[in-house]
Amino acid sequence: MRRFVLLLVLSIIYATSIFAQQKYFCEIKGAEKELSSGLKIVFDFGKNPVYGGLSTLKRKQKIVDDKGEVIPFNSMVDAGNYLSGKGWTFVQAYTSVYGGQAINHWIFFKESDSIEKACEGIVTREMYEKTHK
């Protein structure tokens, strides 16, 4: 009987821990750089606006290293590989037009207890500036 109760309690704890997680989403947005070649790539975790004035993607949503330096991505695939390496799963890709400019969108998700845990090891310029004033 004790074993049954113990097994039941452990099963409930395990089931509760599984259901405590939820999906969090990230969108990688890439647009052609103005007056130069390559893409301007930003990461949208849903917390902050990614579009600035004049229909541009905000620099503050770029990913930085532990020194606050922007991590350069050569392409959408490079940025996608970075996010995949952090445990995020690719969902979908599409293209839109914003302010006359083509924007590439790649959607990823990660299951976690919180958005903070899902984003561990990923720091945007905005997040870095808030913590390093």
PyMOL commands that place a pseudoatom at each C-alpha (Angstrom):
pseudoatom trace, name=CA, resn=MET, resi=1, chain=A, elem=C, hetatm=0, pos=[0.000, 0.000, 0.000]
pseudoatom trace, name=CA, resn=ARG, resi=2, chain=A, elem=C, hetatm=0, pos=[2.855, 2.387, 0.845]
pseudoatom trace, name=CA, resn=ARG, resi=3, chain=A, elem=C, hetatm=0, pos=[4.426, 1.748, -2.532]
pseudoatom trace, name=CA, resn=PHE, resi=4, chain=A, elem=C, hetatm=0, pos=[1.152, 2.538, -4.262]
pseudoatom trace, name=CA, resn=VAL, resi=5, chain=A, elem=C, hetatm=0, pos=[0.781, 5.844, -2.385]
pseudoatom trace, name=CA, resn=LEU, resi=6, chain=A, elem=C, hetatm=0, pos=[4.408, 6.748, -3.087]
pseudoatom trace, name=CA, resn=LEU, resi=7, chain=A, elem=C, hetatm=0, pos=[3.980, 5.906, -6.771]
pseudoatom trace, name=CA, resn=LEU, resi=8, chain=A, elem=C, hetatm=0, pos=[0.784, 7.961, -6.897]
pseudoatom trace, name=CA, resn=VAL, resi=9, chain=A, elem=C, hetatm=0, pos=[2.458, 10.990, -5.273]
pseudoatom trace, name=CA, resn=LEU, resi=10, chain=A, elem=C, hetatm=0, pos=[5.453, 10.767, -7.611]
pseudoatom trace, name=CA, resn=SER, resi=11, chain=A, elem=C, hetatm=0, pos=[3.133, 10.498, -10.618]
pseudoatom trace, name=CA, resn=ILE, resi=12, chain=A, elem=C, hetatm=0, pos=[1.231, 13.613, -9.557]
pseudoatom trace, name=CA, resn=ILE, resi=13, chain=A, elem=C, hetatm=0, pos=[4.477, 15.571, -9.040]
pseudoatom trace, name=CA, resn=TYR, resi=14, chain=A, elem=C, hetatm=0, pos=[5.760, 14.477, -12.455]
pseudoatom trace, name=CA, resn=ALA, resi=15, chain=A, elem=C, hetatm=0, pos=[2.486, 15.340, -14.188]
pseudoatom trace, name=CA, resn=THR, resi=16, chain=A, elem=C, hetatm=0, pos=[2.401, 18.748, -12.505]
pseudoatom trace, name=CA, resn=SER, resi=17, chain=A, elem=C, hetatm=0, pos=[5.952, 19.547, -13.638]
pseudoatom trace, name=CA, resn=ILE, resi=18, chain=A, elem=C, hetatm=0, pos=[5.103, 18.627, -17.241]
pseudoatom trace, name=CA, resn=PHE, resi=19, chain=A, elem=C, hetatm=0, pos=[2.041, 20.866, -17.346]
pseudoatom trace, name=CA, resn=ALA, resi=20, chain=A, elem=C, hetatm=0, pos=[3.854, 23.793, -15.708]
pseudoatom trace, name=CA, resn=GLN, resi=21, chain=A, elem=C, hetatm=0, pos=[5.760, 24.372, -18.930]
pseudoatom trace, name=CA, resn=GLN, resi=22, chain=A, elem=C, hetatm=0, pos=[4.342, 26.324, -21.818]
pseudoatom trace, name=CA, resn=LYS, resi=23, chain=A, elem=C, hetatm=0, pos=[5.455, 27.347, -25.290]
pseudoatom trace, name=CA, resn=TYR, resi=24, chain=A, elem=C, hetatm=0, pos=[7.225, 30.680, -25.723]
pseudoatom trace, name=CA, resn=PHE, resi=25, chain=A, elem=C, hetatm=0, pos=[7.777, 32.106, -29.178]
pseudoatom trace, name=CA, resn=CYS, resi=26, chain=A, elem=C, hetatm=0, pos=[10.519, 34.129, -30.841]
pseudoatom trace, name=CA, resn=GLU, resi=27, chain=A, elem=C, hetatm=0, pos=[10.435, 35.694, -34.276]
pseudoatom trace, name=CA, resn=ILE, resi=28, chain=A, elem=C, hetatm=0, pos=[13.627, 36.437, -36.163]
pseudoatom trace, name=CA, resn=LYS, resi=29, chain=A, elem=C, hetatm=0, pos=[13.076, 39.353, -38.532]
pseudoatom trace, name=CA, resn=GLY, resi=30, chain=A, elem=C, hetatm=0, pos=[15.500, 40.162, -41.298]
pseudoatom trace, name=CA, resn=ALA, resi=31, chain=A, elem=C, hetatm=0, pos=[15.512, 43.096, -43.721]
pseudoatom trace, name=CA, resn=GLU, resi=32, chain=A, elem=C, hetatm=0, pos=[17.993, 44.282, -46.330]
pseudoatom trace, name=CA, resn=LYS, resi=33, chain=A, elem=C, hetatm=0, pos=[20.415, 46.836, -44.893]
pseudoatom trace, name=CA, resn=GLU, resi=34, chain=A, elem=C, hetatm=0, pos=[20.048, 50.300, -46.290]
pseudoatom trace, name=CA, resn=LEU, resi=35, chain=A, elem=C, hetatm=0, pos=[23.024, 51.510, -48.349]
pseudoatom trace, name=CA, resn=SER, resi=36, chain=A, elem=C, hetatm=0, pos=[24.979, 48.274, -47.801]
pseudoatom trace, name=CA, resn=SER, resi=37, chain=A, elem=C, hetatm=0, pos=[24.797, 44.576, -48.508]
pseudoatom trace, name=CA, resn=GLY, resi=38, chain=A, elem=C, hetatm=0, pos=[23.528, 41.952, -46.099]
pseudoatom trace, name=CA, resn=LEU, resi=39, chain=A, elem=C, hetatm=0, pos=[20.607, 41.700, -43.712]
pseudoatom trace, name=CA, resn=LYS, resi=40, chain=A, elem=C, hetatm=0, pos=[19.703, 43.597, -40.573]
pseudoatom trace, name=CA, resn=ILE, resi=41, chain=A, elem=C, hetatm=0, pos=[18.472, 40.861, -38.219]
pseudoatom trace, name=CA, resn=VAL, resi=42, chain=A, elem=C, hetatm=0, pos=[16.570, 41.379, -34.970]
pseudoatom trace, name=CA, resn=PHE, resi=43, chain=A, elem=C, hetatm=0, pos=[14.979, 38.988, -32.486]
pseudoatom trace, name=CA, resn=ASP, resi=44, chain=A, elem=C, hetatm=0, pos=[11.416, 39.541, -31.279]
pseudoatom trace, name=CA, resn=PHE, resi=45, chain=A, elem=C, hetatm=0, pos=[10.549, 37.798, -27.991]
pseudoatom trace, name=CA, resn=GLY, resi=46, chain=A, elem=C, hetatm=0, pos=[7.286, 39.743, -27.729]
pseudoatom trace, name=CA, resn=LYS, resi=47, chain=A, elem=C, hetatm=0, pos=[8.363, 42.023, -24.901]
pseudoatom trace, name=CA, resn=ASN, resi=48, chain=A, elem=C, hetatm=0, pos=[9.404, 45.137, -26.840]
pseudoatom trace, name=CA, resn=PRO, resi=49, chain=A, elem=C, hetatm=0, pos=[8.532, 46.717, -30.188]
pseudoatom trace, name=CA, resn=VAL, resi=50, chain=A, elem=C, hetatm=0, pos=[10.989, 45.811, -32.921]
pseudoatom trace, name=CA, resn=TYR, resi=51, chain=A, elem=C, hetatm=0, pos=[10.041, 48.513, -35.427]
pseudoatom trace, name=CA, resn=GLY, resi=52, chain=A, elem=C, hetatm=0, pos=[11.454, 52.006, -35.052]
pseudoatom trace, name=CA, resn=GLY, resi=53, chain=A, elem=C, hetatm=0, pos=[10.813, 55.217, -36.912]
pseudoatom trace, name=CA, resn=LEU, resi=54, chain=A, elem=C, hetatm=0, pos=[10.884, 55.330, -40.689]
pseudoatom trace, name=CA, resn=SER, resi=55, chain=A, elem=C, hetatm=0, pos=[9.854, 51.673, -40.933]
pseudoatom trace, name=CA, resn=THR, resi=56, chain=A, elem=C, hetatm=0, pos=[13.178, 50.317, -39.698]
pseudoatom trace, name=CA, resn=LEU, resi=57, chain=A, elem=C, hetatm=0, pos=[13.985, 47.440, -37.398]
pseudoatom trace, name=CA, resn=LYS, resi=58, chain=A, elem=C, hetatm=0, pos=[15.290, 48.577, -34.008]
pseudoatom trace, name=CA, resn=ARG, resi=59, chain=A, elem=C, hetatm=0, pos=[18.982, 48.090, -33.289]
pseudoatom trace, name=CA, resn=LYS, resi=60, chain=A, elem=C, hetatm=0, pos=[18.174, 47.416, -29.631]
pseudoatom trace, name=CA, resn=GLN, resi=61, chain=A, elem=C, hetatm=0, pos=[16.621, 44.073, -30.556]
pseudoatom trace, name=CA, resn=LYS, resi=62, chain=A, elem=C, hetatm=0, pos=[19.881, 42.706, -31.964]
pseudoatom trace, name=CA, resn=ILE, resi=63, chain=A, elem=C, hetatm=0, pos=[21.607, 39.932, -30.022]
pseudoatom trace, name=CA, resn=VAL, resi=64, chain=A, elem=C, hetatm=0, pos=[24.810, 40.851, -28.148]
pseudoatom trace, name=CA, resn=ASP, resi=65, chain=A, elem=C, hetatm=0, pos=[27.612, 38.904, -26.487]
pseudoatom trace, name=CA, resn=ASP, resi=66, chain=A, elem=C, hetatm=0, pos=[28.643, 39.167, -22.824]
pseudoatom trace, name=CA, resn=LYS, resi=67, chain=A, elem=C, hetatm=0, pos=[30.544, 42.407, -23.600]
pseudoatom trace, name=CA, resn=GLY, resi=68, chain=A, elem=C, hetatm=0, pos=[27.533, 44.078, -25.226]
pseudoatom trace, name=CA, resn=GLU, resi=69, chain=A, elem=C, hetatm=0, pos=[28.927, 43.715, -28.755]
pseudoatom trace, name=CA, resn=VAL, resi=70, chain=A, elem=C, hetatm=0, pos=[26.396, 42.866, -31.469]
pseudoatom trace, name=CA, resn=ILE, resi=71, chain=A, elem=C, hetatm=0, pos=[26.727, 39.290, -32.700]
pseudoatom trace, name=CA, resn=PRO, resi=72, chain=A, elem=C, hetatm=0, pos=[26.876, 39.534, -36.500]
pseudoatom trace, name=CA, resn=PHE, resi=73, chain=A, elem=C, hetatm=0, pos=[24.695, 37.070, -38.395]
pseudoatom trace, name=CA, resn=ASN, resi=74, chain=A, elem=C, hetatm=0, pos=[25.535, 36.399, -42.040]
pseudoatom trace, name=CA, resn=SER, resi=75, chain=A, elem=C, hetatm=0, pos=[22.026, 35.288, -42.982]
pseudoatom trace, name=CA, resn=MET, resi=76, chain=A, elem=C, hetatm=0, pos=[18.652, 34.205, -41.667]
pseudoatom trace, name=CA, resn=VAL, resi=77, chain=A, elem=C, hetatm=0, pos=[20.004, 30.644, -41.592]
pseudoatom trace, name=CA, resn=ASP, resi=78, chain=A, elem=C, hetatm=0, pos=[22.924, 31.780, -39.417]
pseudoatom trace, name=CA, resn=ALA, resi=79, chain=A, elem=C, hetatm=0, pos=[20.488, 33.462, -36.992]
pseudoatom trace, name=CA, resn=GLY, resi=80, chain=A, elem=C, hetatm=0, pos=[18.211, 30.403, -37.070]
pseudoatom trace, name=CA, resn=ASN, resi=81, chain=A, elem=C, hetatm=0, pos=[21.126, 28.092, -36.282]
pseudoatom trace, name=CA, resn=TYR, resi=82, chain=A, elem=C, hetatm=0, pos=[22.035, 30.330, -33.327]
pseudoatom trace, name=CA, resn=LEU, resi=83, chain=A, elem=C, hetatm=0, pos=[18.505, 30.130, -31.904]
pseudoatom trace, name=CA, resn=SER, resi=84, chain=A, elem=C, hetatm=0, pos=[18.275, 26.391, -32.597]
pseudoatom trace, name=CA, resn=GLY, resi=85, chain=A, elem=C, hetatm=0, pos=[21.541, 25.933, -30.720]
pseudoatom trace, name=CA, resn=LYS, resi=86, chain=A, elem=C, hetatm=0, pos=[19.876, 27.564, -27.702]
pseudoatom trace, name=CA, resn=GLY, resi=87, chain=A, elem=C, hetatm=0, pos=[17.138, 24.900, -27.721]
pseudoatom trace, name=CA, resn=TRP, resi=88, chain=A, elem=C, hetatm=0, pos=[14.505, 26.704, -29.822]
pseudoatom trace, name=CA, resn=THR, resi=89, chain=A, elem=C, hetatm=0, pos=[12.499, 24.788, -32.458]
pseudoatom trace, name=CA, resn=PHE, resi=90, chain=A, elem=C, hetatm=0, pos=[11.716, 26.167, -35.918]
pseudoatom trace, name=CA, resn=VAL, resi=91, chain=A, elem=C, hetatm=0, pos=[7.993, 26.480, -36.733]
pseudoatom trace, name=CA, resn=GLN, resi=92, chain=A, elem=C, hetatm=0, pos=[7.445, 28.557, -39.854]
pseudoatom trace, name=CA, resn=ALA, resi=93, chain=A, elem=C, hetatm=0, pos=[8.925, 31.128, -42.245]
pseudoatom trace, name=CA, resn=TYR, resi=94, chain=A, elem=C, hetatm=0, pos=[7.214, 33.785, -44.339]
pseudoatom trace, name=CA, resn=THR, resi=95, chain=A, elem=C, hetatm=0, pos=[7.863, 37.172, -45.931]
pseudoatom trace, name=CA, resn=SER, resi=96, chain=A, elem=C, hetatm=0, pos=[5.937, 40.428, -45.550]
pseudoatom trace, name=CA, resn=VAL, resi=97, chain=A, elem=C, hetatm=0, pos=[6.333, 44.042, -46.628]
pseudoatom trace, name=CA, resn=TYR, resi=98, chain=A, elem=C, hetatm=0, pos=[6.603, 46.836, -44.056]
pseudoatom trace, name=CA, resn=GLY, resi=99, chain=A, elem=C, hetatm=0, pos=[7.111, 50.447, -45.137]
pseudoatom trace, name=CA, resn=GLY, resi=100, chain=A, elem=C, hetatm=0, pos=[7.932, 49.298, -48.657]
pseudoatom trace, name=CA, resn=GLN, resi=101, chain=A, elem=C, hetatm=0, pos=[10.661, 46.957, -47.417]
pseudoatom trace, name=CA, resn=ALA, resi=102, chain=A, elem=C, hetatm=0, pos=[10.584, 43.145, -47.590]
pseudoatom trace, name=CA, resn=ILE, resi=103, chain=A, elem=C, hetatm=0, pos=[10.886, 41.537, -44.147]
pseudoatom trace, name=CA, resn=ASN, resi=104, chain=A, elem=C, hetatm=0, pos=[11.784, 37.851, -43.660]
pseudoatom trace, name=CA, resn=HIS, resi=105, chain=A, elem=C, hetatm=0, pos=[10.106, 36.245, -40.637]
pseudoatom trace, name=CA, resn=TRP, resi=106, chain=A, elem=C, hetatm=0, pos=[11.197, 32.983, -39.027]
pseudoatom trace, name=CA, resn=ILE, resi=107, chain=A, elem=C, hetatm=0, pos=[9.137, 31.740, -36.077]
pseudoatom trace, name=CA, resn=PHE, resi=108, chain=A, elem=C, hetatm=0, pos=[10.613, 29.525, -33.321]
pseudoatom trace, name=CA, resn=PHE, resi=109, chain=A, elem=C, hetatm=0, pos=[9.288, 28.186, -30.013]
pseudoatom trace, name=CA, resn=LYS, resi=110, chain=A, elem=C, hetatm=0, pos=[10.700, 26.752, -26.831]
pseudoatom trace, name=CA, resn=GLU, resi=111, chain=A, elem=C, hetatm=0, pos=[8.918, 25.027, -23.965]
pseudoatom trace, name=CA, resn=SER, resi=112, chain=A, elem=C, hetatm=0, pos=[9.885, 26.384, -20.575]
pseudoatom trace, name=CA, resn=ASP, resi=113, chain=A, elem=C, hetatm=0, pos=[8.619, 27.407, -17.145]
pseudoatom trace, name=CA, resn=SER, resi=114, chain=A, elem=C, hetatm=0, pos=[9.026, 31.111, -17.997]
pseudoatom trace, name=CA, resn=ILE, resi=115, chain=A, elem=C, hetatm=0, pos=[10.142, 33.409, -20.795]
pseudoatom trace, name=CA, resn=GLU, resi=116, chain=A, elem=C, hetatm=0, pos=[13.229, 34.259, -18.732]
pseudoatom trace, name=CA, resn=LYS, resi=117, chain=A, elem=C, hetatm=0, pos=[14.260, 30.593, -18.598]
pseudoatom trace, name=CA, resn=ALA, resi=118, chain=A, elem=C, hetatm=0, pos=[13.463, 30.122, -22.284]
pseudoatom trace, name=CA, resn=CYS, resi=119, chain=A, elem=C, hetatm=0, pos=[15.756, 33.049, -23.131]
pseudoatom trace, name=CA, resn=GLU, resi=120, chain=A, elem=C, hetatm=0, pos=[18.673, 32.058, -20.882]
pseudoatom trace, name=CA, resn=GLY, resi=121, chain=A, elem=C, hetatm=0, pos=[21.926, 32.735, -22.690]
pseudoatom trace, name=CA, resn=ILE, resi=122, chain=A, elem=C, hetatm=0, pos=[20.294, 35.107, -25.197]
pseudoatom trace, name=CA, resn=VAL, resi=123, chain=A, elem=C, hetatm=0, pos=[20.702, 38.834, -24.592]
pseudoatom trace, name=CA, resn=THR, resi=124, chain=A, elem=C, hetatm=0, pos=[19.413, 41.666, -26.765]
pseudoatom trace, name=CA, resn=ARG, resi=125, chain=A, elem=C, hetatm=0, pos=[21.174, 45.029, -26.824]
pseudoatom trace, name=CA, resn=GLU, resi=126, chain=A, elem=C, hetatm=0, pos=[18.207, 46.481, -24.916]
pseudoatom trace, name=CA, resn=MET, resi=127, chain=A, elem=C, hetatm=0, pos=[18.418, 43.818, -22.205]
pseudoatom trace, name=CA, resn=TYR, resi=128, chain=A, elem=C, hetatm=0, pos=[22.180, 44.340, -21.900]
pseudoatom trace, name=CA, resn=GLU, resi=129, chain=A, elem=C, hetatm=0, pos=[21.809, 48.121, -21.571]
pseudoatom trace, name=CA, resn=LYS, resi=130, chain=A, elem=C, hetatm=0, pos=[19.207, 47.733, -18.818]
pseudoatom trace, name=CA, resn=THR, resi=131, chain=A, elem=C, hetatm=0, pos=[21.484, 45.511, -16.736]
pseudoatom trace, name=CA, resn=HIS, resi=132, chain=A, elem=C, hetatm=0, pos=[24.794, 47.316, -17.390]
pseudoatom trace, name=CA, resn=LYS, resi=133, chain=A, elem=C, hetatm=0, pos=[24.025, 50.974, -16.666]
for i in range(1, 133): cmd.bond("trace and resi %d" % i, "trace and resi %d" % (i + 1))
show_as sticks, trace
zoom trace
